[in-house]
Amino acid sequence: MEKSKQNNCINQLSAAMLKLLESKGYSVGTLSNYRRILARVKVFMDQRNFTGFTESIGEDFMVDFTSKSQTSIPHHRQVKMILQRLSCFKNGIDYMLIQKTNENRYPQQFTEVLESYIAACSEVGNKENTLSSKRRHCRDFLNHLADAGCDDVYSISTACACRAILLMSNKDSYAVIRSFLRHLYEIGILSRDISIIVPKYRRPIPLPTTYTDDEINRMESSINRSTNTGMRNYAIILLASRLGIRSGDIATLKFSNIDFTNNSINITQNKTGQSLSLPLLPEIREAIQSYIHNARPDVKSEHLFIQAKAPYEKISTSIIRHALTESFHAAGINILNKKHGPHTLRSSMASSMINSSVPYEVVRKALGHADPKAIKHYAKIDIENLRFYSIDTPPPTGMFAMFLQGRV
């Protein structure tokens, strides 16, 4: 009798989860894979008289499954994903493709000062992405502080701070840590401003990676627009290559952002919070309408671009990166040792405009930059105008001249 209850427990849990996935539009093949793995989980539980599925049972199953089955890495990941989804479903938690890890943890005695710092940053206008980044840098620093022997916010000393800073592998953290320590001094936690001990680090700004107009055209032409995914990807890539829209803004683009009457695209940029209005070019309009009428899944969503497979949610930026990489390969364009993400299309558009003698201010506005100085690093790729400022190489003298003459 007890064993029957156990079977019902895992059977009912599996059946309810499969029903949910079916309602989300998962394919018959995918659901069959789920049923096959869940049936093995039930057998595993029956053999060990487990009374109900838990996350730890899922971990034990994975150990047993891995030891008995010679499976590929993708299949191993799929089984692990199904178990994670089952655990989330049992606990009433929405499943996330990317699971949270313990890296978000830090000594709880520092919680109050960390939240105080984040609140102060929010008050001065930091955006959510910036706040998330600062929180991550501070968490790393606080963990290193604890490792250095500092277990109390009031006992942060110069020596402990120095040891923690030396353990920071990401030098981009330095500016955040300096600001954090200064905040602790300003609110009276620290009696001295020890932020001055944090080294100053200026990250070098590399030359923007760009592709020629011919390469961009070849890449666009390589997309197979006879498929639903191809029609979607073509519209996405045109938005990046012809208008320079960031991938994050493309992924969150909504129907309300597209004004087909006035042929314009109007968005609030995720990165800067600034409004941006761009022309709905004829080729982009045609690509978007083709996607909407012929390829977009029939789901109710305010977002324009939707995943091609269940659960038919809005796309992620990783989907855009993957689509672009595939297109570069299909076009036979060499991307070896070159960046080839969506931002390169933005850089390429800026480079093309600058090399066509478009004023920097026009380029800045087209890219949606609020800071007038934001466009200055594109001057490095303005080859034709840089030629006017080149100087002749001075004649060799001294030891160098003797070396060239073979006398040294």
PyMOL commands that set and color helices and strands:
alter all, ss='L'
color gray80, all
select helices_A, chain A and resi 2-23+28-48+55-68+73-90+102-104+108-123+128-147+153-155+158-166+173-186+194-197+213-221+228-243+247-251+255-257+282-294+317-330+342-355+360-367+372-381+383-389+398-404
alter helices_A, ss='H'
color red, helices_A
select strands_A, chain A and resi 258-259+264-268+275-279
alter strands_A, ss='S'
color yellow, strands_A
deselect
rebuild
show_as cartoon
